[in-house]
Amino acid sequence: MERKAKTMNSYLAKSYGELGSETIVGHTQNLLRQFQLFKSEYPNALSDQDWQLLKIACQYHDLGKMNAKFQTKLHDKHKTEDGEIPHGLLSVSLIPINLLKQEGFSKIQLQALCYAIALHHNRNLDEITDKQYQREIELLKREATDFPFTELGLPESVPRKQSKQYYTLNHYLKPNDKSYLEYILIKGLLNRIDFAASGYYEVESIPRIQLEKNVLETWRKKNPNANWNDLQEWTGQYQDKNIVVTGQTGLGKTEAALRWLGNDKGFFLLPLRSAINAIFQRFSDNYQLDSEHLALLHSDMISFLIDNESKHHQKIQMREFVRLVNESRQLSKQLTVATLDQLFNFVYHYQGYEPKLATLSYSKVVIDEIQMYSPSLLAYILYGLRLVQDYGGHFEVMTATLAPFIVELMGKYGLKFIQPEQPFFNQNLLQRHSVRVEHQQVSAKEILKHYHSNKVLVVCNTISKAEELYDDLKGTVKNLNLIHSRFIHQDRLNLENKICEFGKTASDETGIWIGTQVVEASLDIDFDVLVTELSELNGLFQRMGRCYRKRQLEDNKYNVYVFDGGNENPSGIGNGETSVVDYGMYCLTKQSLNNVDGPLSEKQKICLINNTYTMENIQRVSPNYVNEIDNTINYLKATVKIPPTKAEVTQRFRAINSITVIPEQVVEENSDLIDSSVRILNGEKKFNNADERRKCRILAKMRLNQLTLSIPLWMTGEANRHLVYNDKLEQCGYHVLNKGYSYSHDRGLSTSYVKDDNDSENVF
């Protein structure tokens, strides 16, 4: 193939169509700028030699793109060229191994470098033969003679196949390879720098800030003498350690975590999305953490962020907004508040997981309320924290109650941490609850016994029980409300805001709120009386935290009524997979409450947890609980050899057995909004420019998402007969649920299906 002599500007790395192109030199220089930014912000993230190795990876990673086939593809705007092989393989052939050996790099380091560059994109290399690889390297020699290496501060290089001790085609490094850890770090950080350079955003938010300083400054604006309490002092003393700490509700564990994070890169993980949104808002509003340093990371974060900006009457600049979203997804912010599935999916070793683990190697992870996770998710945490620890990162586990068997499991799987000698308590709030255990099912009659123009919170184990009580009480109480997970998003958000206003200590409203587990740990509310079905101790104490949250109990009158079901189980409790909590834990809890009647102090709660949830007791009543954790961790270890796809990881991680729908009644009520949104998403509406199109598509998606809720798959009926076909919504990925499941804005989605005459002809 006849080709003209190359200049710096004719070797292309990327083509953006009508928007232009970028040269290999220009792209690499962008990487080196991001590299310098990263190194200046986190100089201790790597050793001196590893910093050099990462810089070399940045310099060489795309040089293989100079090959004739790749250049022809970009210049002629083709997707592929016959005989083309991934450019990373050719980049490896340009690495001056002998020169780097003379500079002191070891075989392990050079092997890690070669594999990081060869595999920096996830490509299928299985069909490439040694003969084809060698031929493409020979063809590359002609291009290399014209390439301006000096523009990148590199010596001229002649392509050659590397020795098998440094790189072998179609070999993938495994944990038993000595260079594996080094490879993960170099590849992962190379990927992050490359993504930032390609996306034109910063690889790390700058400059770093002292999170603890922001907290103190905020406090001292109101009280010049404000200072850390004992819990916060303790976490501040061990900023360079892995810690596990138990502290009473309302004691400032969140602020203690911010003090532990200091000015390091941090990730704050919580079990519930509503709790994550609340913490993000708290950090933003209370401690002046702006969007350049603070990120939100969960599946519905775009809707939340746009809605949040709208509430603050901020005009959304779409290009800037997209940049911030990209930075959040690529872990560029100093502090990220996230769900477990968004960060800890690296435990599956799927292709492309390395950037997350490499980032966590110099970061700190805060796990809040670890006791709220299921056995499989607890396994992900234990295994993930062990990897974080092995790669040099740190973790804090903080909770109001910590079962001894979890601490034992942490030790079993090699987690190293320190704990204070005793849990931390608020000495002014040691007595908040007086408990009465009722050996019967909860009923409307029993609830009304405790409603005397006060604030009563009723917590049920299931939505159906909550609906039953709501229906029974309707008409007897003026201010009666229901909250659970089967409201559409916009109604759920309105209800959360409403209960938070109602539940403020200063509020003089009275009434009854009936809810489910959604109120356990996500809402900052304070009620006068709690009426609850029994679940298990951790859940019970979380629920109790919504009653007399920050008030000392002045007398010994009961303010918590626990209904254990009597001779039958409460709703949702059973010895099977559908039980809302582990049945063995429920039985242990019911037994442990036999002697509870009257005041229950914070210290007594901890003693109940410590005496009930021992490893011996858990293995005796729920052997499958610990077995599931062990089996899950063994499976995660096996994924190193046979990694699942990222889509499979998402499905496994979220244990998807649900579907997102829009109730048919909601479709009918919002027909105009839905029609305009669908026209945008289906490409029927034209726009003046790409930014306007992107903004409108995001807003349209957000508007539709606000009308959705999640239901278990069984509710769709056999062969999905309870779904209504809507062509336009289906094209946008939305399903419509038949109005046989009635929906109302005060009651949510009914759990019972009422068949009508047209049920056999679901066409909408």
KETORDREN-159713 format. One line per 3 residues: number of its first residue (from 1); for each residue x, y, z of C-alpha. Coordinates in Angstrom, 3 decimals, decimal comma. Each point is the difference from the previous one (the first is absolute). Layout:
residues N
NUM = X Y Z  ...
END
This chain:
residues 764
1 = 0,000 0,000 0,000  1,486 3,325 -1,082  -0,064 2,529 2,780
4 = 1,383 3,509 0,338  2,572 0,833 2,636  -1,747 0,641 3,290
7 = 0,005 3,178 2,013  -1,041 0,407 3,594  -3,476 1,094 -1,038
10 = -0,784 -2,879 -2,360  0,270 -2,859 2,490  -3,519 -0,103 1,408
13 = -1,097 -1,513 3,308  -3,705 0,825 -0,236  -2,525 1,341 -2,469
16 = -3,092 1,886 1,153  -1,667 0,214 -3,410  -1,092 3,545 -0,783
19 = 1,480 1,196 3,306  3,524 -0,752 -1,164  2,736 -2,373 1,134
22 = 2,846 -0,370 2,473  3,546 -1,093 -0,708  1,874 -2,693 1,884
25 = 2,437 2,618 1,269  -2,769 2,368 1,066  -1,948 -2,745 1,769
28 = 3,105 -1,298 1,760  0,904 3,508 1,154  -3,499 0,286 1,460
31 = 0,640 -3,231 1,905  3,279 1,357 1,335  -1,773 3,133 1,245
34 = -2,522 -2,172 1,830  2,848 -2,142 1,327  1,705 3,072 1,483
37 = -3,264 1,187 1,527  -0,593 -3,400 1,578  3,545 -0,229 1,359
40 = -0,083 3,534 1,415  -3,275 -0,652 1,852  0,787 -3,495 1,324
43 = 3,811 -0,280 0,073  -0,110 -2,934 2,435  -2,344 -2,106 -2,120
46 = 2,972 -1,823 -1,582  3,679 -0,577 0,653  2,527 2,046 -1,987
49 = 0,671 -2,888 -2,385  -3,701 -0,669 -0,496  -0,552 3,662 -0,870
52 = 2,720 -0,353 -2,640  -1,586 -3,197 -1,269  -3,443 1,632 -0,260
55 = 1,476 2,942 -1,898  1,659 -2,385 -2,462  -3,336 -1,784 -0,445
58 = -1,622 3,362 -0,821  2,713 0,803 -2,531  -0,079 -3,326 -1,851
61 = -3,590 -1,247 0,364  -1,278 1,354 -3,358  3,151 0,030 -2,124
64 = -1,157 -3,147 -1,771  -2,696 2,142 -1,626  2,621 1,258 -2,427
67 = -0,418 -3,237 -1,983  -1,210 0,461 -3,578  -3,256 -1,908 0,403
70 = -1,113 2,095 2,960  0,938 3,256 -1,718  -1,857 -0,997 -3,170
73 = -3,060 -0,897 2,081  -0,132 3,444 1,627  0,827 2,010 -3,119
76 = -2,563 -1,888 -2,082  -2,536 -0,073 2,865  -0,325 -3,797 0,046
79 = -0,967 -2,028 3,060  2,587 -2,705 -0,624  2,715 -1,006 -2,453
82 = 0,655 -3,538 -1,193  2,846 -1,612 1,907  0,097 2,712 2,679
85 = 1,057 -1,083 3,489  -0,534 1,939 3,261  2,425 2,891 0,184
88 = 0,989 -0,830 3,592  1,824 -3,100 -1,256  2,038 2,128 -2,391
91 = 0,692 2,603 2,678  1,686 -2,740 2,043  2,454 -0,612 -2,858
94 = 1,289 3,590 0,312  0,878 -0,168 3,722  3,835 0,223 0,380
97 = 0,301 -2,887 2,456  3,815 -0,103 0,040  0,246 3,723 0,711
100 = -2,524 -0,279 2,826  1,900 -2,952 1,476  3,106 2,160 0,078
103 = -1,988 2,652 1,870  -0,698 -2,508 2,768  -3,462 -1,360 -0,755
106 = -0,501 -3,628 1,000  -1,380 -2,829 -2,109  -3,223 0,109 2,051
109 = -0,466 3,718 -0,621  0,712 -0,269 -3,736  -2,366 -2,931 -0,348
112 = -2,731 1,991 1,733  0,710 2,952 -2,310  -0,248 -2,113 -3,168
115 = -3,260 -1,678 0,995  -1,526 3,286 1,200  0,654 1,586 -3,402
118 = -0,953 -3,063 -2,050  -3,306 -0,379 1,859  -0,883 3,616 0,774
121 = -3,058 -0,503 -2,205  -2,155 -3,081 0,453  0,388 -1,795 -3,305
124 = -0,358 -3,617 -1,097  3,531 -1,130 -0,892  -0,697 -3,726 -0,212
127 = -0,160 -0,148 -3,802  3,278 1,883 -0,575  2,865 -2,321 -0,891
130 = 3,681 0,478 0,705  0,619 0,111 -3,757  -2,517 2,817 -0,488
133 = 1,407 1,883 3,002  3,550 -0,275 -1,305  -1,066 1,163 -3,480
136 = -1,715 3,115 1,374  3,067 0,843 2,098  2,162 -0,191 -3,147
139 = -2,403 2,309 -1,854  0,122 2,444 2,918  3,740 0,552 -0,449
142 = -0,568 2,213 -3,017  -2,397 2,249 1,909  2,300 0,174 3,010
145 = 2,818 1,517 -2,056  -2,157 3,088 -0,612  -1,691 0,301 3,397
148 = 1,019 3,105 2,059  1,033 -1,826 3,198  1,890 3,102 1,199
151 = -3,302 1,898 0,257  -0,806 -2,318 2,912  3,500 0,024 1,505
154 = 0,639 -3,556 -1,155  2,967 -1,594 -1,737  -0,572 -1,295 -3,513
157 = -1,158 -3,576 0,107  0,039 -2,916 -2,441  -2,993 -2,349 0,404
160 = 0,855 -3,530 1,039  -1,779 -2,908 1,581  0,729 -0,046 3,713
163 = 1,450 -3,000 1,786  -2,626 -2,357 1,421  1,265 0,765 3,499
166 = -1,508 3,481 -0,437  -3,001 -0,600 -2,245  -1,645 -3,076 -1,540
169 = -2,823 0,344 -2,480  -3,348 -1,316 1,305  1,293 -0,387 3,556
172 = -1,890 1,834 2,755  1,605 0,639 3,368  -1,552 -1,718 3,021
175 = 0,435 0,565 3,752  2,676 -2,709 0,159  2,171 2,022 -2,435
178 = 2,545 2,037 1,945  -0,700 3,079 -2,088  -3,788 -0,143 0,448
181 = -0,338 2,614 2,764  2,289 2,396 -1,860  -1,929 -0,610 -3,211
184 = -3,356 0,834 1,631  1,353 3,297 1,320  1,664 1,095 -3,252
187 = -2,840 -1,091 -2,290  -2,705 1,388 2,277  1,617 3,413 0,394
190 = 0,972 0,129 -3,682  -3,654 -0,613 -0,861  -1,176 2,787 2,291
193 = 2,525 2,486 -1,386  -0,845 -1,044 -3,566  -3,750 0,375 0,622
196 = 0,527 3,483 1,452  2,195 1,131 -2,888  -2,478 -1,351 -2,551
199 = -3,014 1,465 1,818  1,628 3,377 0,630  -0,562 0,007 3,745
202 = 2,351 -0,135 2,973  1,128 -3,409 1,233  -0,135 1,318 3,598
205 = -1,872 2,920 1,535  2,364 2,788 0,995  1,098 1,382 2,314
208 = -0,575 -2,502 2,790  -1,801 1,340 3,037  0,031 -0,886 3,692
211 = -3,420 -1,525 0,571  0,357 0,222 3,771  0,813 3,708 -0,275
214 = -3,276 0,639 -1,817  -1,906 -1,709 2,819  1,635 1,995 2,797
217 = -0,346 3,300 -1,843  -3,724 -0,644 -0,482  -0,497 -0,858 3,657
220 = 1,959 3,021 1,250  -2,100 2,435 -1,996  -2,809 -0,848 2,433
223 = 2,132 -0,766 3,046  3,609 1,319 0,114  0,849 -2,606 2,659
226 = -1,299 -3,006 -1,944  2,400 -2,934 -0,138  0,225 -3,742 -0,639
229 = -1,664 -2,434 2,378  1,729 -3,154 1,261  -1,049 -2,100 -3,002
232 = 1,258 2,612 -2,464  3,233 0,471 1,951  0,600 -3,743 -0,181
235 = -0,488 -0,268 -3,764  2,281 3,018 -0,447  2,798 -1,800 1,850
238 = -0,091 -2,980 -2,368  -0,243 1,606 -3,425  2,695 -2,326 -1,338
241 = -1,622 -3,206 1,301  -2,893 -2,289 -0,868  -2,598 0,530 2,712
244 = -3,282 -1,524 1,171  -2,053 2,232 2,258  -3,412 -0,226 1,674
247 = -1,792 3,169 1,041  -3,443 0,889 1,237  -2,507 1,433 -2,479
250 = 0,268 3,786 -0,126  3,554 0,089 1,331  1,556 1,364 -3,205
253 = 1,411 -3,141 -1,637  -0,210 1,659 -3,407  2,122 2,926 1,168
256 = 2,359 -2,464 1,679  0,417 -1,702 -3,375  0,765 3,329 -1,692
259 = 2,673 0,608 2,617  1,498 -3,437 -0,662  0,024 0,740 -3,747
262 = 1,964 3,224 0,568  1,184 1,256 -3,388  0,268 -3,457 -1,561
265 = -2,091 -1,361 -2,844  -3,096 -1,602 1,492  -3,043 -2,120 -0,817
268 = -3,072 -0,013 2,241  -2,170 -3,104 -0,530  -3,543 -0,370 1,344
271 = -2,606 -2,738 -0,523  -2,999 2,137 -1,057  -0,200 2,453 -2,891
274 = -2,185 2,390 1,993  2,626 0,025 2,754  2,697 0,730 -2,589
277 = -1,956 2,944 -1,394  -0,512 1,331 3,529  3,700 -0,266 0,906
280 = 1,026 1,604 -3,302  -2,378 2,887 0,697  1,308 0,269 3,562
283 = 3,613 0,199 -1,164  -0,905 2,555 -2,644  -2,252 2,232 2,099
286 = 1,603 -0,266 3,441  3,695 -0,281 -0,770  0,393 1,989 -3,223
289 = 1,245 -2,904 -2,092  -0,544 1,133 -3,583  -0,359 -1,999 -3,195
292 = 3,729 0,247 -0,702  0,782 -2,154 3,040  -3,192 -1,918 0,757
295 = -1,652 -2,659 -2,192  -3,145 -2,097 0,115  0,111 -3,486 -1,491
298 = -3,076 -2,172 -0,352  -2,282 -1,216 -2,784  -2,338 3,014 0,150
301 = 2,564 2,695 0,731  -0,647 2,062 -3,158  -3,661 0,509 0,893
304 = 0,908 0,934 3,565  2,706 2,477 -1,038  -2,170 1,733 -2,598
307 = -2,918 0,164 2,422  2,338 1,354 2,669  1,289 2,768 -2,274
310 = -3,549 0,911 -0,978  -1,004 0,314 3,674  2,898 2,399 0,575
313 = -1,131 2,013 -3,049  3,292 -0,648 -1,754  0,041 0,064 -3,792
316 = 1,249 -3,322 -1,298  2,987 0,406 -2,332  -0,170 -3,346 -1,730
319 = 3,615 -0,236 -1,149  1,215 0,788 3,504  -2,547 -2,388 1,491
322 = 1,121 -2,848 -2,288  3,610 0,671 1,012  -0,881 -0,261 3,684
325 = -1,954 -3,230 -0,568  2,949 -1,505 -1,902  2,369 0,990 2,791
328 = -2,313 -1,602 2,548  -0,204 -3,254 -1,957  3,769 -0,050 -0,521
331 = 0,669 0,522 3,743  1,691 3,372 -0,503  -1,426 1,785 3,043
334 = 1,690 0,146 3,380  -3,106 -1,282 1,798  -2,605 -2,288 -1,582
337 = -3,237 -1,129 1,651  -1,090 -3,262 -1,640  -1,942 -3,230 0,123
340 = 1,919 -3,236 0,409  -0,765 -1,271 -3,517  1,461 3,121 -1,636
343 = 3,423 -0,402 1,622  0,493 -3,528 1,299  -0,904 -1,796 -3,227
346 = 3,773 -0,314 -0,517  -0,189 -3,089 2,254  -1,161 -1,948 -3,078
349 = 3,221 0,724 -1,928  -1,996 0,824 -3,150  1,914 1,364 -2,994
352 = 0,831 3,611 0,775  -0,257 -0,179 3,802  3,594 1,144 0,547
355 = -0,631 3,808 0,164  -2,232 -0,405 3,050  2,385 -2,202 1,947
358 = 3,001 2,143 -0,988  -1,866 3,098 1,217  -0,865 -1,652 3,302
361 = 3,687 -0,843 0,492  0,620 3,612 1,097  -3,487 0,754 1,351
364 = -2,066 -0,456 3,130  -3,355 -1,799 0,088  -2,700 0,608 2,617
367 = -2,586 -2,788 0,413  -3,061 1,266 1,857  -2,469 -2,341 1,765
370 = 1,669 -3,245 -1,111  -2,596 -2,057 1,880  -2,708 1,006 -2,492
373 = 1,472 -1,981 -2,894  -1,132 -3,473 -1,061  2,438 -2,950 0,318
376 = 1,057 0,220 -3,667  0,553 3,769 0,152  1,858 -0,400 3,289
379 = 2,256 -2,478 -1,813  0,700 2,616 -2,688  0,970 2,480 2,712
382 = 2,312 -2,420 1,810  1,705 -1,154 -3,188  0,165 3,526 -1,434
385 = 1,494 1,499 3,170  2,627 -2,728 0,020  1,019 0,987 -3,548
388 = 0,017 3,694 0,964  2,208 -0,853 2,973  2,363 -2,152 -2,087
391 = 0,448 2,791 -2,548  0,770 2,647 2,631  -3,353 1,710 0,566
394 = -1,744 0,490 3,340  -3,497 -0,559 1,343  -2,291 1,055 2,811
397 = -3,022 -2,022 1,063  -2,358 2,120 2,093  -3,351 -0,979 1,412
400 = -2,401 0,487 2,893  -0,075 -3,748 0,672  2,612 -2,547 -1,033
403 = -0,626 -3,719 0,363  2,944 -1,989 1,409  -0,254 -2,594 -2,767
406 = 0,717 2,716 -2,619  3,154 1,017 1,862  1,005 -3,664 0,114
409 = -0,611 -0,353 -3,747  2,162 3,048 -0,659  2,843 -1,667 1,875
412 = -0,614 -3,318 -1,741  0,505 1,602 -3,404  3,190 1,791 0,951
415 = -1,205 3,539 0,618  2,318 1,904 2,329  -1,506 2,822 2,019
418 = -0,106 1,636 3,397  -3,041 0,623 2,205  -0,535 2,215 3,042
421 = -0,313 -1,885 3,258  -3,672 0,951 0,355  -2,768 1,388 -2,228
424 = -0,534 3,753 0,161  -3,101 1,410 1,668  -1,596 3,393 0,360
427 = 0,030 0,444 3,759  -2,968 2,379 -0,235  -2,123 -2,525 -1,918
430 = 0,629 -3,324 1,678  -3,676 -0,678 0,623  -2,296 0,661 -2,963
433 = -2,340 -2,967 -0,120  -2,325 -1,988 2,193  -1,130 -3,212 -1,710
436 = -3,165 -2,051 0,286  -0,016 -3,360 -1,818  -3,499 -0,991 -1,116
439 = -0,516 -3,714 -0,671  -2,580 0,511 -2,737  -0,441 1,284 -3,537
442 = 0,018 3,754 -0,490  -3,432 1,449 -0,788  -1,737 3,312 -0,546
445 = -1,635 -0,349 3,417  3,374 -0,346 1,724  1,449 2,958 -1,904
448 = -2,882 2,269 1,043  0,706 -0,799 3,662  3,240 1,982 -0,303
451 = -1,213 2,906 -2,097  -0,888 2,995 2,170  0,599 3,070 -2,169
454 = 3,631 -0,986 -0,290  2,336 -1,336 -2,694  -0,263 -3,749 -0,497
457 = 2,203 -1,961 -2,413  -1,125 -3,503 -0,993  2,562 -2,217 -1,733
460 = -1,062 -3,246 -1,698  2,106 -2,751 -1,530  -2,017 -0,101 -3,226
463 = -1,815 2,411 -2,280  -3,182 -2,076 0,135  -0,137 0,273 3,809
466 = 0,619 3,743 -0,175  -2,817 0,358 -2,540  -2,329 -2,076 2,169
469 = 0,585 2,204 3,051  -0,331 3,161 -2,097  -3,351 -1,157 -1,372
472 = -1,223 -0,939 3,494  0,974 3,384 1,456  -1,191 2,160 -2,864
475 = -2,778 2,307 1,132  0,833 -0,357 3,706  3,134 2,179 0,008
478 = 0,089 3,437 -1,596  3,695 -0,019 -0,947  0,714 -3,537 -1,225
481 = 2,793 -0,763 -2,453  1,558 -3,054 -1,649  3,575 -0,376 -1,314
484 = 1,641 -3,022 -1,601  2,110 -0,955 -3,018  -2,850 -0,431 -2,513
487 = -0,770 3,618 -0,671  1,148 1,533 -3,271  3,200 2,013 0,423
490 = -1,572 3,444 0,121  -2,599 -1,084 2,588  2,639 -1,770 2,085
493 = 2,164 3,132 0,028  -2,971 2,143 1,009  -0,829 -2,426 2,812
496 = 3,596 -0,028 1,248  0,049 3,794 0,091  -3,379 0,028 1,747
499 = 0,966 -2,508 2,707  3,284 1,821 0,616  -1,876 3,260 0,580
502 = -2,571 -1,782 2,175  2,733 -1,811 1,931  1,978 3,076 0,985
505 = 0,167 0,420 3,761  -1,124 3,611 -0,331  -3,064 -0,910 -2,070
508 = -3,341 0,197 1,849  -1,833 -2,242 -2,490  -1,680 -3,129 1,307
511 = -1,125 -3,149 -1,732  0,931 -3,556 -0,973  2,489 -1,120 -2,641
514 = 0,042 -3,633 -1,115  3,083 -1,267 -1,809  2,330 -2,886 -0,738
517 = 3,764 -0,488 0,133  0,459 3,151 -2,095  -0,100 2,047 3,230
520 = 2,576 -2,108 1,835  3,220 1,804 -0,848  -0,588 2,611 -2,642
523 = -2,161 2,687 1,586  0,893 2,511 2,712  -3,292 -0,060 1,907
526 = -1,044 0,136 3,653  -3,365 -1,473 1,109  -1,583 -0,211 3,438
529 = -1,068 -3,649 -0,228  1,193 -2,956 -2,064  -2,295 -2,944 -0,723
532 = 1,855 -2,701 -1,905  -0,162 -3,600 -1,109  2,985 -2,033 1,141
535 = 2,650 -0,716 -2,639  3,415 -0,518 1,601  2,115 1,973 2,467
538 = 1,946 2,180 -2,447  -3,158 0,979 -1,851  -1,865 0,553 3,255
541 = 2,668 2,352 1,337  0,102 1,862 -3,312  -3,749 0,496 0,245
544 = 0,307 1,119 3,602  2,423 2,667 -1,233  -2,990 1,753 -1,631
547 = -1,637 0,496 3,424  1,496 2,352 2,593  2,917 0,338 -2,391
550 = 1,685 2,846 1,849  -2,089 0,158 3,180  0,589 -1,447 3,441
553 = -2,948 -1,999 1,377  -1,143 2,040 3,001  -2,262 -2,659 1,486
556 = -0,246 -3,754 -0,279  -3,193 -0,059 -2,055  0,127 -2,318 -2,987
559 = 0,788 1,687 -3,322  0,835 -3,156 -2,005  -2,475 -2,848 -0,555
562 = 1,372 -3,124 -1,678  -2,506 -2,526 -1,375  1,653 -3,406 -0,300
565 = -3,056 -1,764 -1,471  -0,804 -2,146 3,032  -0,564 -3,604 -1,098
568 = 0,424 1,018 -3,646  2,779 1,835 -1,786  -0,359 3,678 -0,849
571 = -0,501 0,839 -3,673  2,887 -0,851 -2,305  1,652 -2,383 2,453
574 = 0,374 -3,668 -0,870  2,425 -2,870 -0,296  0,603 0,447 -3,730
577 = 1,654 2,119 -2,662  -2,817 2,555 -0,074  0,458 0,990 3,645
580 = 0,909 3,683 0,311  2,707 -0,868 2,542  1,882 -3,155 0,832
583 = -2,408 -2,238 1,908  2,632 -1,193 2,449  0,852 3,601 0,908
586 = -3,683 0,726 0,513  -0,286 -2,974 2,387  3,104 1,092 1,920
589 = -1,407 3,521 0,247  -3,398 -1,145 1,233  1,696 -2,080 2,671
592 = 2,366 2,828 1,020  -2,946 2,366 0,595  -1,722 -2,332 2,487
595 = 1,378 1,915 2,959  -0,314 3,488 -1,491  -2,766 2,105 1,513
598 = 0,532 3,658 0,737  3,025 2,292 -0,401  2,659 -1,306 -2,396
601 = 3,197 2,033 0,085  2,480 0,422 -2,837  2,500 -2,194 1,826
604 = -2,625 -2,708 0,501  -0,689 -0,001 -3,746  3,667 -0,673 -0,698
607 = 0,008 -2,800 2,593  -3,041 -1,582 -1,672  1,788 0,038 -3,370
610 = 3,211 -1,393 1,488  -1,754 -2,802 1,865  -2,394 -0,925 -2,813
613 = 1,964 0,205 -3,240  3,020 -2,100 0,899  1,546 -2,270 -2,616
616 = -1,025 -3,012 2,085  -3,652 1,075 0,042  -0,098 0,891 -3,717
619 = 1,515 -3,317 -1,040  -2,443 -1,817 2,266  -3,207 1,619 -1,255
622 = 1,047 1,123 -3,504  2,897 -2,111 -1,316  -0,953 0,965 -3,559
625 = 0,629 3,672 0,798  3,742 -0,447 0,531  0,168 -2,653 -2,724
628 = -1,412 2,476 -2,519  2,714 2,490 0,910  2,732 -2,635 -0,348
631 = -1,374 -1,326 -3,289  -0,344 3,490 -1,463  3,587 0,884 0,870
634 = 1,243 -3,263 -1,529  -1,925 0,833 -3,166  1,493 3,507 -0,116
637 = 3,490 -1,459 0,261  -0,778 -2,313 -2,915  -1,018 2,901 -2,259
640 = 3,680 0,907 -0,336  0,368 -2,985 -2,345  -3,376 0,271 -1,753
643 = -1,238 3,586 0,327  -3,667 0,722 -0,757  -1,044 2,823 -2,309
646 = -0,854 3,353 1,528  -3,686 -0,556 -0,861  0,069 -3,320 1,858
649 = 1,637 1,728 2,957  -2,792 2,584 0,126  -2,612 -2,742 0,009
652 = 1,745 -2,090 2,652  0,906 2,954 2,185  -3,484 1,423 0,185
655 = -1,615 -3,460 0,160  -2,402 1,259 -2,628  -3,423 -1,575 0,459
658 = -1,969 3,178 -0,578  -1,169 2,164 -2,880  -0,536 3,748 -0,324
661 = -3,488 1,021 -1,122  -2,340 2,961 -0,364  -3,490 -0,723 1,370
664 = -2,709 0,313 -2,653  -1,887 2,592 2,065  3,162 2,143 0,094
667 = 0,368 -0,309 -3,780  -3,544 1,256 -0,467  0,483 2,898 2,438
670 = 3,234 1,118 -1,680  -0,747 -0,698 -3,657  1,209 3,397 -1,296
673 = 3,260 -0,103 1,968  0,644 -3,592 -1,071  -0,761 0,757 -3,649
676 = 2,404 2,967 -0,147  2,736 -1,946 1,810  -0,384 -3,043 -2,244
679 = 0,205 2,163 -3,149  3,347 1,335 1,212  1,410 -3,409 0,921
682 = -1,211 -1,654 -3,200  1,691 2,647 -2,144  -3,227 1,521 -1,338
685 = 0,903 3,511 1,156  2,767 2,011 -1,711  2,542 2,179 1,825
688 = 2,276 2,881 -0,947  3,171 -1,544 1,424  1,417 -3,023 1,825
691 = 0,020 1,704 3,420  -3,691 0,873 -0,219  -0,820 -3,541 -1,127
694 = 1,995 -1,557 2,842  -1,581 2,271 2,598  -3,536 -0,699 -1,201
697 = 0,586 -3,750 -0,143  1,312 -0,030 3,579  -2,943 2,070 1,215
700 = -2,480 -2,189 -1,902  1,504 -3,134 1,508  -0,127 1,577 3,439
703 = -3,680 0,951 -0,391  -0,908 -3,561 -0,973  2,104 -1,493 2,801
706 = -1,927 2,096 2,502  -3,129 -1,944 -1,007  1,509 -3,451 0,562
709 = 0,195 -2,442 2,872  1,552 -3,430 0,455  -2,086 -3,152 0,481
712 = 0,933 -3,685 0,459  -0,161 -2,019 -3,199  -2,844 -2,180 1,281
715 = -2,335 2,999 -0,096  0,218 0,080 -3,814  -1,956 -3,255 -0,134
718 = 0,444 -3,078 -2,157  1,493 0,930 -3,393  -0,057 3,654 1,155
721 = -3,778 0,081 -0,364  -0,234 2,799 2,572  2,121 2,294 -2,168
724 = -1,696 2,279 -2,509  1,719 0,376 -3,357  0,829 3,600 -0,901
727 = 2,078 0,160 -3,179  1,581 3,401 0,526  0,869 -0,522 3,655
730 = 1,346 -3,494 -0,759  2,378 1,534 -2,561  1,363 2,217 2,772
733 = 0,399 -2,967 2,364  -3,067 0,583 2,203  -2,683 -2,547 0,934
736 = -3,597 0,802 0,999  -1,721 -1,904 2,836  -3,687 -0,844 -0,440
739 = -2,385 2,032 2,189  -1,139 -3,276 1,554  2,701 1,036 2,485
742 = -1,595 3,276 1,028  2,198 3,012 0,693  -0,776 3,076 2,056
745 = 2,248 2,849 1,130  -0,835 -0,493 3,687  0,076 -3,823 0,096
748 = 2,494 -0,934 -2,695  -0,289 -3,176 -2,053  -2,402 -2,615 1,306
751 = 1,526 -3,404 0,730  -3,173 -1,780 -1,117  -1,180 -0,406 -3,591
754 = -3,634 0,575 -0,943  -0,940 -1,595 -3,298  -2,347 1,941 -2,276
757 = -2,027 -0,952 -3,061  2,733 1,120 -2,408  2,817 -1,857 1,724
760 = 0,420 -2,453 -2,873  0,547 2,768 -2,542  2,820 2,117 1,373
763 = 0,590 2,337 -2,919  0,705 3,646 0,727
END
